Amino acid sequence: MTVLITGATGHLGRLVVESLLTRGVAASDIVAGARDTAKAADLAARGVTVAPLDYTQPETIAAALQGVDSVLLISSSEVGQRAPQHQAVIDAAAAAGVAKFVYTSAPKATTSDLVLAPEHKATEEAIAAAGLPAVILRNNWYTENYAADVARARETGVIAASVGEGRVASANRADYADAAAVVLIEDGHIGQVYELAGDVAWTYAELAAAAAEVLGRDVTYQNLTPEEHAAALEAAGLDAGTAGFVVALDAGIRGGALADTDGTLSRLIGRPTTPLVEGLRALV
């Protein structure tokens, strides 16, 4: 079995490669797709096959897929461009006749009001339309997303947001990477849509308390209105469009888009997900 990981030099991609190796997949059976192959030199030195793969260059995708049985499509980081970039990978995988196609999507992508959901919904629909034998991994938030918040809290003692009492069932990237590795190498997952989340859904007040524990100083949660939040972000130097995007994300959290957790992730990986405090401690 040969496995292609797209975006293999990104944070999640590297962790998936490590998880596959830990689970006994031979390095020679892993293809690390990377836009800049120089960034994968360390993987090549360990025996992993490195292939040029750029979502905007279909010819590189087709070449990377030669001889590949299973594919992990890690969603593009280019918000607004994801759907066409993902479509290029889907088309190439369908043409190559891959046996398993795994995609990292967003929570409840087909029904969520989360501002990021539409591109993931479009991708899931494209995968279905292509008839690929697929597994959908709807990843909740990464605890690592809060690195900047914790860094600011070290200086200010405040985590400010407009999420109200909304909860987030985050987990570490390594937890989600292990889940991806499991479904790539195990049978029985094709056709499944997995809602993946941390074992505990926490509030921002609890996030502030966890940050206080790892920083060794008082940290409070400042609950802003959306208008206050947008103004604060623009005052900090963000343009109006970016500030509006962040506020829209917080609106989704406030509405419960990231609150659900049913233990699916921990069952897949065979262990509890990384607790919030432990995840934040790794960031400081």
Disulfide bonds with the S-S distance in Angstrom:
none
